[in-house]
Amino acid sequence: QVSLVESGGGSVQAGGSLRLSCKASGYTYCQDMSWYRQALGKMREFVSRIGDNGLTTYADSVKGRFTISQDNTKNTIYLELTRLNADDTAMYYCQGNCRRPGWDGLTIDWGQGTQVTVSS
């Protein structure tokens, strides 16, 4: 059984920091993993991606404030959120582009999300 499980969300004051984690379990390989977020009443939007080669990309809105990283020994990616503001309030979702056991191709899977709330 495969899963993506996020943790680390919470409530923080503007200017504060949080560290989100996403653990991938059961997959044989992940080509890349990403963070998305969805604020209340808005579309889900891309935040950041990290590839199996360590290459990272960021949305312009978080560049310079958020940092994505991975620990391959733990099958976990992280998202360090700094200088948070109210616009960062959202449910943060982990997305994996991974191979399931017994499958040839890659599939896109999502975690259930972790809430980040920033108060001003």
C-alpha positions as CSV (number, residue, x, y, z in Angstrom):
1,Q,0.0,0.0,0.0
2,V,1.3,3.4,-1.0
3,S,0.8,6.7,0.8
4,L,2.0,10.3,1.1
5,V,1.6,11.7,4.6
6,E,2.2,15.3,5.4
7,S,2.9,16.8,8.8
8,G,4.2,20.0,10.4
9,G,1.4,22.4,9.7
10,G,0.1,24.8,12.3
11,S,-0.7,28.3,13.3
12,V,2.0,31.0,13.3
13,Q,2.2,34.7,13.4
14,A,3.2,36.8,10.4
15,G,7.0,36.7,10.0
16,G,7.2,33.3,11.6
17,S,8.4,29.9,10.2
18,L,7.2,26.4,9.8
19,R,8.7,23.2,8.5
20,L,6.4,20.8,6.6
21,S,7.3,17.1,6.0
22,C,5.9,14.6,3.5
23,K,6.8,10.9,3.9
24,A,6.3,8.6,0.9
25,S,5.7,5.0,1.7
26,G,5.4,1.9,-0.4
27,Y,6.7,3.4,-3.7
28,T,9.6,1.8,-5.6
29,Y,10.7,5.1,-7.0
30,C,9.7,8.8,-7.2
31,Q,10.8,10.9,-10.1
32,D,9.8,14.1,-8.4
33,M,7.8,15.3,-5.5
34,S,6.0,18.6,-5.0
35,W,4.2,20.9,-2.7
36,Y,0.9,22.6,-3.7
37,R,-1.4,24.7,-1.6
38,Q,-5.0,25.7,-1.7
39,A,-6.5,28.6,0.1
40,L,-10.1,28.8,1.0
41,G,-12.2,29.6,-2.1
42,K,-9.2,29.4,-4.4
43,M,-7.7,27.0,-6.9
44,R,-4.9,24.7,-5.8
45,E,-1.6,26.2,-6.8
46,F,2.0,25.0,-7.3
47,V,4.5,25.9,-4.6
48,S,7.7,23.9,-5.2
49,R,9.1,20.8,-6.7
50,I,12.2,18.7,-6.2
51,G,13.4,16.1,-8.6
52,D,15.3,12.8,-8.0
53,N,18.4,14.7,-9.1
54,G,17.9,17.3,-6.5
55,L,16.8,20.0,-8.9
56,T,14.3,22.4,-7.4
57,T,11.7,24.9,-8.7
58,Y,9.6,27.4,-6.9
59,A,6.6,29.5,-7.5
60,D,7.5,33.2,-7.8
61,S,5.3,34.0,-4.7
62,V,7.5,31.8,-2.4
63,K,10.9,32.2,-4.0
64,G,13.5,33.3,-1.5
65,R,11.2,32.5,1.5
66,F,10.5,28.7,1.1
67,T,13.1,26.0,0.7
68,I,12.4,22.4,-0.5
69,S,14.7,19.6,0.4
70,Q,14.7,15.8,0.6
71,D,16.1,13.0,2.7
72,N,16.2,10.0,0.4
73,T,17.1,7.7,3.4
74,K,13.8,8.5,4.9
75,N,11.8,8.9,1.7
76,T,10.8,12.3,3.0
77,I,10.7,15.8,1.5
78,Y,10.5,18.9,3.5
79,L,9.3,22.5,2.9
80,E,10.9,25.1,5.1
81,L,8.5,28.1,5.2
82,T,10.0,31.4,6.4
83,R,8.8,35.0,6.5
84,L,5.3,33.8,6.4
85,N,2.4,36.2,5.7
86,A,-1.4,36.0,5.6
87,D,-1.3,35.1,1.9
88,D,0.5,31.9,2.8
89,T,-2.5,30.6,4.7
90,A,-3.7,27.5,3.0
91,M,-3.9,23.7,3.1
92,Y,-0.6,22.4,1.9
93,Y,-0.6,19.2,-0.1
94,C,2.3,16.9,-1.0
95,Q,2.2,15.4,-4.5
96,G,4.3,12.5,-5.7
97,N,5.1,11.4,-9.2
98,C,6.1,7.9,-8.3
99,R,6.0,4.3,-9.3
100,R,3.9,1.8,-7.4
101,P,5.1,-1.7,-6.9
102,G,4.3,-3.9,-9.9
103,W,3.5,-0.9,-12.1
104,D,5.6,0.1,-15.1
105,G,4.8,3.8,-15.3
106,L,4.5,6.7,-12.8
107,T,1.4,7.9,-11.2
108,I,0.5,11.2,-9.5
109,D,-0.7,10.8,-6.0
110,W,-1.6,13.3,-3.3
111,G,-1.4,13.4,0.4
112,Q,-4.3,14.6,2.6
113,G,-2.8,17.9,3.4
114,T,-1.6,19.9,6.4
115,Q,-3.1,23.3,7.3
116,V,-0.9,26.4,7.6
117,T,-2.5,29.4,9.2
118,V,-0.7,32.7,9.4
119,S,-2.2,35.5,11.6
120,S,-1.2,39.1,11.2
